[in-house]
Amino acid sequence: MPLLEWIEKHDVVLAWMAGTGLLVFVGSLVMIPLIIAYMPADYFVRIDRGPLKRSPLRQVLHVLKNLLGALLIAGGLLMLVLPGQGLLTMVIGLSLIDFPGKRNLEVRLVRMPKVHRSINWIRHRAGRPPILIPEAHGGMSTVIEPERKP
């Protein structure tokens, strides 16, 4: 069988990809709750003040962050057919890359009640205030309380 022959010839590459997928998965289980817990409560309602002037070092770090995001997206695409958390890896990659409309996409995702409740549940467990999101019509901020189990 050609597929089995290909796997036997590329077993080291597949092992590295599986290991990387496992590392990204475990890392995301640790990092995502930390990022959500320490995100400012008003992160999504802040008014964007436009691009900031960056030092050369900050510009290099910005480029590296975007390259890492692109690498994670490419790895996530591969993990859709290979072992690993492909969709999660792509979402993390998208969160790192800067692109036009990113802020609107983030706000649309956070407005989804399940996503908002999940974020606030993580923040509640960390002893942090609920996250604020702008309403769809651009009005005041709203808070969706996390579901509490009795």
ABEGO torsion letter per residue (X at the ends): XAAAAAAAAAAAAAAAAAAAAAAAAAAAAAAAAAAAAABBAAAAABBBAEBBBBBAAAAAAAAAAAAAAAAAAAAAAAAAABBEBAAAAAAAAAAABBBBGAAAAAAAAAABAAAAAAAAAAAAAAGBBBBBBBBAAGBBBBBBBBBBBX
